Amino acid sequence: MIAQEMLIQLQHAPLVERIQVIEVLLQSVKQEIKPPEPPRQPNKPFIVRQFNLGSDVIVDRDAIYRERGM
């Protein structure tokens, strides 16, 4: 616990010093309450499979933009 003498000294300290004490206390609390990072799941290897979609698709951009009204 904080000694009563220290509390009395803080109560009679200049405003600037009291604000500095508050900032130091809040900074220490902020460091303690940082949420722990969630554990990461290990990377699961995957297999890339190739497949054929059929013939090549030729895209006419001009026709698509005309349909959209651009």
PyMOL Python script that loads the backbone (N, CA, C, O; Angstrom):
from pymol import cmd

cmd.read_pdbstr("""\
ATOM      1  N   MET A   1       0.833  -1.189   0.000  1.00  0.00           N
ATOM      2  CA  MET A   1       0.000   0.000   0.000  1.00  0.00           C
ATOM      3  C   MET A   1       0.876   1.250   0.000  1.00  0.00           C
ATOM      4  O   MET A   1       2.044   1.228   0.387  1.00  0.00           O
ATOM      5  N   ILE A   2       0.277   2.304  -0.437  1.00  0.00           N
ATOM      6  CA  ILE A   2       0.996   3.577  -0.473  1.00  0.00           C
ATOM      7  C   ILE A   2       0.951   4.196   0.922  1.00  0.00           C
ATOM      8  O   ILE A   2      -0.087   4.218   1.583  1.00  0.00           O
ATOM      9  N   ALA A   3       2.087   4.686   1.337  1.00  0.00           N
ATOM     10  CA  ALA A   3       2.177   5.283   2.666  1.00  0.00           C
ATOM     11  C   ALA A   3       1.345   6.561   2.723  1.00  0.00           C
ATOM     12  O   ALA A   3       1.258   7.302   1.744  1.00  0.00           O
ATOM     13  N   GLN A   4       0.745   6.806   3.863  1.00  0.00           N
ATOM     14  CA  GLN A   4      -0.099   7.994   4.036  1.00  0.00           C
ATOM     15  C   GLN A   4       0.704   9.281   3.830  1.00  0.00           C
ATOM     16  O   GLN A   4       0.183  10.270   3.314  1.00  0.00           O
ATOM     17  N   GLU A   5       1.966   9.260   4.234  1.00  0.00           N
ATOM     18  CA  GLU A   5       2.806  10.450   4.067  1.00  0.00           C
ATOM     19  C   GLU A   5       2.970  10.797   2.584  1.00  0.00           C
ATOM     20  O   GLU A   5       2.946  11.967   2.201  1.00  0.00           O
ATOM     21  N   MET A   6       3.137   9.756   1.759  1.00  0.00           N
ATOM     22  CA  MET A   6       3.302   9.984   0.324  1.00  0.00           C
ATOM     23  C   MET A   6       2.016  10.572  -0.275  1.00  0.00           C
ATOM     24  O   MET A   6       2.072  11.457  -1.129  1.00  0.00           O
ATOM     25  N   LEU A   7       0.862  10.076   0.177  1.00  0.00           N
ATOM     26  CA  LEU A   7      -0.401  10.616  -0.314  1.00  0.00           C
ATOM     27  C   LEU A   7      -0.564  12.087   0.068  1.00  0.00           C
ATOM     28  O   LEU A   7      -1.037  12.901  -0.726  1.00  0.00           O
ATOM     29  N   ILE A   8      -0.178  12.400   1.255  1.00  0.00           N
ATOM     30  CA  ILE A   8      -0.276  13.797   1.703  1.00  0.00           C
ATOM     31  C   ILE A   8       0.656  14.674   0.879  1.00  0.00           C
ATOM     32  O   ILE A   8       0.289  15.785   0.497  1.00  0.00           O
ATOM     33  N   GLN A   9       1.858  14.178   0.606  1.00  0.00           N
ATOM     34  CA  GLN A   9       2.792  14.942  -0.220  1.00  0.00           C
ATOM     35  C   GLN A   9       2.232  15.153  -1.626  1.00  0.00           C
ATOM     36  O   GLN A   9       2.354  16.239  -2.191  1.00  0.00           O
ATOM     37  N   LEU A  10       1.628  14.128  -2.175  1.00  0.00           N
ATOM     38  CA  LEU A  10       1.045  14.261  -3.513  1.00  0.00           C
ATOM     39  C   LEU A  10      -0.119  15.257  -3.519  1.00  0.00           C
ATOM     40  O   LEU A  10      -0.287  16.021  -4.469  1.00  0.00           O
ATOM     41  N   GLN A  11      -0.911  15.239  -2.457  1.00  0.00           N
ATOM     42  CA  GLN A  11      -2.035  16.158  -2.404  1.00  0.00           C
ATOM     43  C   GLN A  11      -1.586  17.609  -2.357  1.00  0.00           C
ATOM     44  O   GLN A  11      -2.288  18.496  -2.842  1.00  0.00           O
ATOM     45  N   HIS A  12      -0.431  17.851  -1.779  1.00  0.00           N
ATOM     46  CA  HIS A  12       0.067  19.221  -1.661  1.00  0.00           C
ATOM     47  C   HIS A  12       1.096  19.570  -2.742  1.00  0.00           C
ATOM     48  O   HIS A  12       1.643  20.673  -2.744  1.00  0.00           O
ATOM     49  N   ALA A  13       1.354  18.655  -3.638  1.00  0.00           N
ATOM     50  CA  ALA A  13       2.325  18.916  -4.713  1.00  0.00           C
ATOM     51  C   ALA A  13       1.685  19.831  -5.752  1.00  0.00           C
ATOM     52  O   ALA A  13       0.461  19.908  -5.861  1.00  0.00           O
ATOM     53  N   PRO A  14       2.528  20.521  -6.509  1.00  0.00           N
ATOM     54  CA  PRO A  14       1.993  21.381  -7.572  1.00  0.00           C
ATOM     55  C   PRO A  14       1.244  20.538  -8.628  1.00  0.00           C
ATOM     56  O   PRO A  14       1.507  19.346  -8.790  1.00  0.00           O
ATOM     57  N   LEU A  15       0.336  21.169  -9.316  1.00  0.00           N
ATOM     58  CA  LEU A  15      -0.516  20.497 -10.279  1.00  0.00           C
ATOM     59  C   LEU A  15       0.295  19.783 -11.354  1.00  0.00           C
ATOM     60  O   LEU A  15      -0.034  18.655 -11.722  1.00  0.00           O
ATOM     61  N   VAL A  16       1.332  20.409 -11.856  1.00  0.00           N
ATOM     62  CA  VAL A  16       2.150  19.809 -12.917  1.00  0.00           C
ATOM     63  C   VAL A  16       2.761  18.493 -12.451  1.00  0.00           C
ATOM     64  O   VAL A  16       2.773  17.515 -13.199  1.00  0.00           O
ATOM     65  N   GLU A  17       3.261  18.462 -11.238  1.00  0.00           N
ATOM     66  CA  GLU A  17       3.867  17.245 -10.714  1.00  0.00           C
ATOM     67  C   GLU A  17       2.815  16.146 -10.512  1.00  0.00           C
ATOM     68  O   GLU A  17       3.090  14.976 -10.778  1.00  0.00           O
ATOM     69  N   ARG A  18       1.624  16.509 -10.049  1.00  0.00           N
ATOM     70  CA  ARG A  18       0.563  15.514  -9.873  1.00  0.00           C
ATOM     71  C   ARG A  18       0.156  14.926 -11.228  1.00  0.00           C
ATOM     72  O   ARG A  18      -0.092  13.725 -11.336  1.00  0.00           O
ATOM     73  N   ILE A  19       0.088  15.760 -12.244  1.00  0.00           N
ATOM     74  CA  ILE A  19      -0.259  15.269 -13.584  1.00  0.00           C
ATOM     75  C   ILE A  19       0.820  14.318 -14.092  1.00  0.00           C
ATOM     76  O   ILE A  19       0.501  13.303 -14.711  1.00  0.00           O
ATOM     77  N   GLN A  20       2.075  14.627 -13.843  1.00  0.00           N
ATOM     78  CA  GLN A  20       3.164  13.741 -14.255  1.00  0.00           C
ATOM     79  C   GLN A  20       3.067  12.392 -13.554  1.00  0.00           C
ATOM     80  O   GLN A  20       3.308  11.355 -14.173  1.00  0.00           O
ATOM     81  N   VAL A  21       2.716  12.393 -12.272  1.00  0.00           N
ATOM     82  CA  VAL A  21       2.565  11.140 -11.532  1.00  0.00           C
ATOM     83  C   VAL A  21       1.416  10.324 -12.122  1.00  0.00           C
ATOM     84  O   VAL A  21       1.526   9.109 -12.279  1.00  0.00           O
ATOM     85  N   ILE A  22       0.317  10.998 -12.446  1.00  0.00           N
ATOM     86  CA  ILE A  22      -0.830  10.307 -13.044  1.00  0.00           C
ATOM     87  C   ILE A  22      -0.441   9.697 -14.387  1.00  0.00           C
ATOM     88  O   ILE A  22      -0.813   8.561 -14.684  1.00  0.00           O
ATOM     89  N   GLU A  23       0.306  10.445 -15.200  1.00  0.00           N
ATOM     90  CA  GLU A  23       0.730   9.927 -16.511  1.00  0.00           C
ATOM     91  C   GLU A  23       1.603   8.680 -16.353  1.00  0.00           C
ATOM     92  O   GLU A  23       1.447   7.714 -17.099  1.00  0.00           O
ATOM     93  N   VAL A  24       2.518   8.701 -15.386  1.00  0.00           N
ATOM     94  CA  VAL A  24       3.386   7.546 -15.166  1.00  0.00           C
ATOM     95  C   VAL A  24       2.558   6.343 -14.718  1.00  0.00           C
ATOM     96  O   VAL A  24       2.784   5.226 -15.183  1.00  0.00           O
ATOM     97  N   LEU A  25       1.619   6.565 -13.834  1.00  0.00           N
ATOM     98  CA  LEU A  25       0.771   5.462 -13.356  1.00  0.00           C
ATOM     99  C   LEU A  25      -0.073   4.892 -14.495  1.00  0.00           C
ATOM    100  O   LEU A  25      -0.185   3.674 -14.639  1.00  0.00           O
ATOM    101  N   LEU A  26      -0.662   5.767 -15.297  1.00  0.00           N
ATOM    102  CA  LEU A  26      -1.488   5.285 -16.404  1.00  0.00           C
ATOM    103  C   LEU A  26      -0.663   4.534 -17.436  1.00  0.00           C
ATOM    104  O   LEU A  26      -1.134   3.552 -18.010  1.00  0.00           O
ATOM    105  N   GLN A  27       0.548   4.978 -17.676  1.00  0.00           N
ATOM    106  CA  GLN A  27       1.418   4.288 -18.629  1.00  0.00           C
ATOM    107  C   GLN A  27       1.737   2.883 -18.125  1.00  0.00           C
ATOM    108  O   GLN A  27       1.740   1.934 -18.909  1.00  0.00           O
ATOM    109  N   SER A  28       2.004   2.738 -16.838  1.00  0.00           N
ATOM    110  CA  SER A  28       2.313   1.407 -16.303  1.00  0.00           C
ATOM    111  C   SER A  28       1.083   0.506 -16.361  1.00  0.00           C
ATOM    112  O   SER A  28       1.202  -0.689 -16.630  1.00  0.00           O
ATOM    113  N   VAL A  29      -0.088   1.066 -16.113  1.00  0.00           N
ATOM    114  CA  VAL A  29      -1.318   0.266 -16.197  1.00  0.00           C
ATOM    115  C   VAL A  29      -1.557  -0.144 -17.647  1.00  0.00           C
ATOM    116  O   VAL A  29      -1.943  -1.281 -17.918  1.00  0.00           O
ATOM    117  N   LYS A  30      -1.329   0.774 -18.572  1.00  0.00           N
ATOM    118  CA  LYS A  30      -1.523   0.488 -19.998  1.00  0.00           C
ATOM    119  C   LYS A  30      -0.635  -0.666 -20.444  1.00  0.00           C
ATOM    120  O   LYS A  30      -1.071  -1.516 -21.221  1.00  0.00           O
ATOM    121  N   GLN A  31       0.595  -0.704 -19.966  1.00  0.00           N
ATOM    122  CA  GLN A  31       1.509  -1.784 -20.344  1.00  0.00           C
ATOM    123  C   GLN A  31       1.067  -3.121 -19.758  1.00  0.00           C
ATOM    124  O   GLN A  31       1.274  -4.168 -20.373  1.00  0.00           O
ATOM    125  N   GLU A  32       0.470  -3.092 -18.593  1.00  0.00           N
ATOM    126  CA  GLU A  32       0.052  -4.340 -17.950  1.00  0.00           C
ATOM    127  C   GLU A  32      -1.220  -4.918 -18.547  1.00  0.00           C
ATOM    128  O   GLU A  32      -1.400  -6.136 -18.543  1.00  0.00           O
ATOM    129  N   ILE A  33      -2.116  -4.063 -19.066  1.00  0.00           N
ATOM    130  CA  ILE A  33      -3.401  -4.568 -19.533  1.00  0.00           C
ATOM    131  C   ILE A  33      -3.432  -4.813 -21.038  1.00  0.00           C
ATOM    132  O   ILE A  33      -4.505  -5.043 -21.595  1.00  0.00           O
ATOM    133  N   LYS A  34      -2.286  -4.771 -21.704  1.00  0.00           N
ATOM    134  CA  LYS A  34      -2.276  -5.079 -23.128  1.00  0.00           C
ATOM    135  C   LYS A  34      -2.805  -6.495 -23.323  1.00  0.00           C
ATOM    136  O   LYS A  34      -2.350  -7.435 -22.672  1.00  0.00           O
ATOM    137  N   PRO A  35      -3.772  -6.635 -24.229  1.00  0.00           N
ATOM    138  CA  PRO A  35      -4.320  -7.981 -24.430  1.00  0.00           C
ATOM    139  C   PRO A  35      -3.273  -8.899 -25.063  1.00  0.00           C
ATOM    140  O   PRO A  35      -2.540  -8.493 -25.964  1.00  0.00           O
ATOM    141  N   PRO A  36      -3.216 -10.116 -24.589  1.00  0.00           N
ATOM    142  CA  PRO A  36      -2.247 -11.039 -25.192  1.00  0.00           C
ATOM    143  C   PRO A  36      -2.666 -11.371 -26.625  1.00  0.00           C
ATOM    144  O   PRO A  36      -3.855 -11.456 -26.932  1.00  0.00           O
ATOM    145  N   GLU A  37      -1.690 -11.555 -27.480  1.00  0.00           N
ATOM    146  CA  GLU A  37      -1.996 -11.894 -28.862  1.00  0.00           C
ATOM    147  C   GLU A  37      -2.545 -13.316 -28.911  1.00  0.00           C
ATOM    148  O   GLU A  37      -2.037 -14.213 -28.239  1.00  0.00           O
ATOM    149  N   PRO A  38      -3.591 -13.508 -29.715  1.00  0.00           N
ATOM    150  CA  PRO A  38      -4.146 -14.859 -29.798  1.00  0.00           C
ATOM    151  C   PRO A  38      -3.132 -15.814 -30.413  1.00  0.00           C
ATOM    152  O   PRO A  38      -2.368 -15.433 -31.299  1.00  0.00           O
ATOM    153  N   PRO A  39      -3.129 -17.040 -29.945  1.00  0.00           N
ATOM    154  CA  PRO A  39      -2.166 -18.000 -30.508  1.00  0.00           C
ATOM    155  C   PRO A  39      -2.489 -18.278 -31.970  1.00  0.00           C
ATOM    156  O   PRO A  39      -3.647 -18.461 -32.345  1.00  0.00           O
ATOM    157  N   ARG A  40      -1.455 -18.307 -32.775  1.00  0.00           N
ATOM    158  CA  ARG A  40      -1.637 -18.575 -34.198  1.00  0.00           C
ATOM    159  C   ARG A  40      -1.693 -20.070 -34.432  1.00  0.00           C
ATOM    160  O   ARG A  40      -0.984 -20.855 -33.803  1.00  0.00           O
ATOM    161  N   GLN A  41      -2.565 -20.435 -35.365  1.00  0.00           N
ATOM    162  CA  GLN A  41      -2.616 -21.835 -35.738  1.00  0.00           C
ATOM    163  C   GLN A  41      -1.496 -22.106 -36.724  1.00  0.00           C
ATOM    164  O   GLN A  41      -1.207 -21.276 -37.586  1.00  0.00           O
ATOM    165  N   PRO A  42      -0.872 -23.250 -36.602  1.00  0.00           N
ATOM    166  CA  PRO A  42       0.233 -23.560 -37.513  1.00  0.00           C
ATOM    167  C   PRO A  42      -0.275 -23.625 -38.953  1.00  0.00           C
ATOM    168  O   PRO A  42      -1.403 -24.038 -39.222  1.00  0.00           O
ATOM    169  N   ASN A  43       0.599 -23.202 -39.868  1.00  0.00           N
ATOM    170  CA  ASN A  43       0.236 -23.247 -41.281  1.00  0.00           C
ATOM    171  C   ASN A  43       0.049 -24.690 -41.728  1.00  0.00           C
ATOM    172  O   ASN A  43       0.901 -25.549 -41.502  1.00  0.00           O
ATOM    173  N   LYS A  44      -1.077 -24.927 -42.361  1.00  0.00           N
ATOM    174  CA  LYS A  44      -1.385 -26.259 -42.841  1.00  0.00           C
ATOM    175  C   LYS A  44      -1.007 -26.329 -44.319  1.00  0.00           C
ATOM    176  O   LYS A  44      -1.507 -25.531 -45.112  1.00  0.00           O
ATOM    177  N   PRO A  45      -0.152 -27.247 -44.705  1.00  0.00           N
ATOM    178  CA  PRO A  45       0.238 -27.318 -46.111  1.00  0.00           C
ATOM    179  C   PRO A  45      -0.959 -27.679 -46.979  1.00  0.00           C
ATOM    180  O   PRO A  45      -1.859 -28.397 -46.544  1.00  0.00           O
ATOM    181  N   PHE A  46      -0.961 -27.179 -48.200  1.00  0.00           N
ATOM    182  CA  PHE A  46      -2.055 -27.475 -49.100  1.00  0.00           C
ATOM    183  C   PHE A  46      -1.503 -27.930 -50.444  1.00  0.00           C
ATOM    184  O   PHE A  46      -0.340 -27.695 -50.773  1.00  0.00           O
ATOM    185  N   ILE A  47      -2.360 -28.580 -51.202  1.00  0.00           N
ATOM    186  CA  ILE A  47      -1.972 -29.113 -52.503  1.00  0.00           C
ATOM    187  C   ILE A  47      -2.685 -28.311 -53.580  1.00  0.00           C
ATOM    188  O   ILE A  47      -3.894 -28.093 -53.504  1.00  0.00           O
ATOM    189  N   VAL A  48      -1.934 -27.872 -54.582  1.00  0.00           N
ATOM    190  CA  VAL A  48      -2.512 -27.157 -55.706  1.00  0.00           C
ATOM    191  C   VAL A  48      -2.854 -28.179 -56.777  1.00  0.00           C
ATOM    192  O   VAL A  48      -1.997 -28.927 -57.248  1.00  0.00           O
ATOM    193  N   ARG A  49      -4.126 -28.190 -57.149  1.00  0.00           N
ATOM    194  CA  ARG A  49      -4.571 -29.131 -58.170  1.00  0.00           C
ATOM    195  C   ARG A  49      -4.938 -28.363 -59.426  1.00  0.00           C
ATOM    196  O   ARG A  49      -5.631 -27.347 -59.361  1.00  0.00           O
ATOM    197  N   GLN A  50      -4.483 -28.839 -60.549  1.00  0.00           N
ATOM    198  CA  GLN A  50      -4.811 -28.214 -61.822  1.00  0.00           C
ATOM    199  C   GLN A  50      -6.011 -28.929 -62.430  1.00  0.00           C
ATOM    200  O   GLN A  50      -6.164 -30.144 -62.305  1.00  0.00           O
ATOM    201  N   PHE A  51      -6.849 -28.151 -63.086  1.00  0.00           N
ATOM    202  CA  PHE A  51      -7.972 -28.755 -63.804  1.00  0.00           C
ATOM    203  C   PHE A  51      -8.264 -27.926 -65.040  1.00  0.00           C
ATOM    204  O   PHE A  51      -7.873 -26.762 -65.120  1.00  0.00           O
ATOM    205  N   ASN A  52      -8.931 -28.507 -65.976  1.00  0.00           N
ATOM    206  CA  ASN A  52      -9.199 -27.882 -67.256  1.00  0.00           C
ATOM    207  C   ASN A  52     -10.635 -27.379 -67.271  1.00  0.00           C
ATOM    208  O   ASN A  52     -11.569 -28.135 -67.006  1.00  0.00           O
ATOM    209  N   LEU A  53     -10.805 -26.098 -67.583  1.00  0.00           N
ATOM    210  CA  LEU A  53     -12.138 -25.515 -67.670  1.00  0.00           C
ATOM    211  C   LEU A  53     -12.710 -25.598 -69.087  1.00  0.00           C
ATOM    212  O   LEU A  53     -13.823 -25.132 -69.332  1.00  0.00           O
ATOM    213  N   GLY A  54     -11.990 -26.163 -69.981  1.00  0.00           N
ATOM    214  CA  GLY A  54     -12.451 -26.246 -71.366  1.00  0.00           C
ATOM    215  C   GLY A  54     -11.620 -25.331 -72.238  1.00  0.00           C
ATOM    216  O   GLY A  54     -10.417 -25.176 -72.030  1.00  0.00           O
ATOM    217  N   SER A  55     -12.263 -24.735 -73.204  1.00  0.00           N
ATOM    218  CA  SER A  55     -11.534 -23.879 -74.145  1.00  0.00           C
ATOM    219  C   SER A  55     -11.242 -22.527 -73.519  1.00  0.00           C
ATOM    220  O   SER A  55     -11.832 -22.155 -72.504  1.00  0.00           O
ATOM    221  N   ASP A  56     -10.316 -21.794 -74.142  1.00  0.00           N
ATOM    222  CA  ASP A  56      -9.960 -20.456 -73.669  1.00  0.00           C
ATOM    223  C   ASP A  56     -11.153 -19.517 -73.840  1.00  0.00           C
ATOM    224  O   ASP A  56     -11.909 -19.622 -74.806  1.00  0.00           O
ATOM    225  N   VAL A  57     -11.304 -18.616 -72.905  1.00  0.00           N
ATOM    226  CA  VAL A  57     -12.375 -17.622 -72.957  1.00  0.00           C
ATOM    227  C   VAL A  57     -11.755 -16.309 -73.379  1.00  0.00           C
ATOM    228  O   VAL A  57     -10.818 -15.822 -72.747  1.00  0.00           O
ATOM    229  N   ILE A  58     -12.278 -15.738 -74.446  1.00  0.00           N
ATOM    230  CA  ILE A  58     -11.772 -14.461 -74.942  1.00  0.00           C
ATOM    231  C   ILE A  58     -12.723 -13.378 -74.440  1.00  0.00           C
ATOM    232  O   ILE A  58     -13.929 -13.437 -74.682  1.00  0.00           O
ATOM    233  N   VAL A  59     -12.173 -12.401 -73.746  1.00  0.00           N
ATOM    234  CA  VAL A  59     -12.979 -11.352 -73.140  1.00  0.00           C
ATOM    235  C   VAL A  59     -12.816 -10.079 -73.952  1.00  0.00           C
ATOM    236  O   VAL A  59     -11.697  -9.645 -74.226  1.00  0.00           O
ATOM    237  N   ASP A  60     -13.945  -9.481 -74.336  1.00  0.00           N
ATOM    238  CA  ASP A  60     -13.937  -8.208 -75.056  1.00  0.00           C
ATOM    239  C   ASP A  60     -14.285  -7.116 -74.044  1.00  0.00           C
ATOM    240  O   ASP A  60     -15.451  -6.925 -73.701  1.00  0.00           O
ATOM    241  N   ARG A  61     -13.268  -6.406 -73.575  1.00  0.00           N
ATOM    242  CA  ARG A  61     -13.481  -5.380 -72.553  1.00  0.00           C
ATOM    243  C   ARG A  61     -14.408  -4.284 -73.046  1.00  0.00           C
ATOM    244  O   ARG A  61     -15.270  -3.816 -72.302  1.00  0.00           O
ATOM    245  N   ASP A  62     -14.242  -3.878 -74.270  1.00  0.00           N
ATOM    246  CA  ASP A  62     -15.081  -2.803 -74.798  1.00  0.00           C
ATOM    247  C   ASP A  62     -16.551  -3.180 -74.732  1.00  0.00           C
ATOM    248  O   ASP A  62     -17.388  -2.348 -74.382  1.00  0.00           O
ATOM    249  N   ALA A  63     -16.876  -4.416 -75.060  1.00  0.00           N
ATOM    250  CA  ALA A  63     -18.273  -4.859 -75.018  1.00  0.00           C
ATOM    251  C   ALA A  63     -18.794  -4.873 -73.583  1.00  0.00           C
ATOM    252  O   ALA A  63     -19.940  -4.497 -73.333  1.00  0.00           O
ATOM    253  N   ILE A  64     -17.971  -5.298 -72.656  1.00  0.00           N
ATOM    254  CA  ILE A  64     -18.386  -5.335 -71.249  1.00  0.00           C
ATOM    255  C   ILE A  64     -18.644  -3.932 -70.736  1.00  0.00           C
ATOM    256  O   ILE A  64     -19.645  -3.697 -70.059  1.00  0.00           O
ATOM    257  N   TYR A  65     -17.756  -2.990 -71.047  1.00  0.00           N
ATOM    258  CA  TYR A  65     -17.942  -1.604 -70.589  1.00  0.00           C
ATOM    259  C   TYR A  65     -19.162  -0.972 -71.228  1.00  0.00           C
ATOM    260  O   TYR A  65     -19.869  -0.202 -70.578  1.00  0.00           O
ATOM    261  N   ARG A  66     -19.425  -1.287 -72.501  1.00  0.00           N
ATOM    262  CA  ARG A  66     -20.620  -0.750 -73.165  1.00  0.00           C
ATOM    263  C   ARG A  66     -21.889  -1.247 -72.466  1.00  0.00           C
ATOM    264  O   ARG A  66     -22.843  -0.486 -72.300  1.00  0.00           O
ATOM    265  N   GLU A  67     -21.905  -2.510 -72.060  1.00  0.00           N
ATOM    266  CA  GLU A  67     -23.063  -3.061 -71.362  1.00  0.00           C
ATOM    267  C   GLU A  67     -23.294  -2.376 -70.035  1.00  0.00           C
ATOM    268  O   GLU A  67     -24.439  -2.208 -69.614  1.00  0.00           O
ATOM    269  N   ARG A  68     -22.233  -1.980 -69.373  1.00  0.00           N
ATOM    270  CA  ARG A  68     -22.352  -1.320 -68.081  1.00  0.00           C
ATOM    271  C   ARG A  68     -22.649   0.168 -68.221  1.00  0.00           C
ATOM    272  O   ARG A  68     -22.984   0.832 -67.240  1.00  0.00           O
ATOM    273  N   GLY A  69     -22.529   0.687 -69.425  1.00  0.00           N
ATOM    274  CA  GLY A  69     -22.784   2.114 -69.638  1.00  0.00           C
ATOM    275  C   GLY A  69     -21.616   2.987 -69.295  1.00  0.00           C
ATOM    276  O   GLY A  69     -21.791   4.146 -68.917  1.00  0.00           O
ATOM    277  N   MET A  70     -20.419   2.447 -69.421  1.00  0.00           N
ATOM    278  CA  MET A  70     -19.230   3.240 -69.078  1.00  0.00           C
ATOM    279  C   MET A  70     -18.583   3.785 -70.318  1.00  0.00           C
ATOM    280  O   MET A  70     -17.569   4.477 -70.231  1.00  0.00           O
TER     281      MET A  70
END
""", "prot")
cmd.dss("prot")
cmd.show_as("cartoon", "prot")
cmd.util.cbc("prot")
cmd.orient("prot")
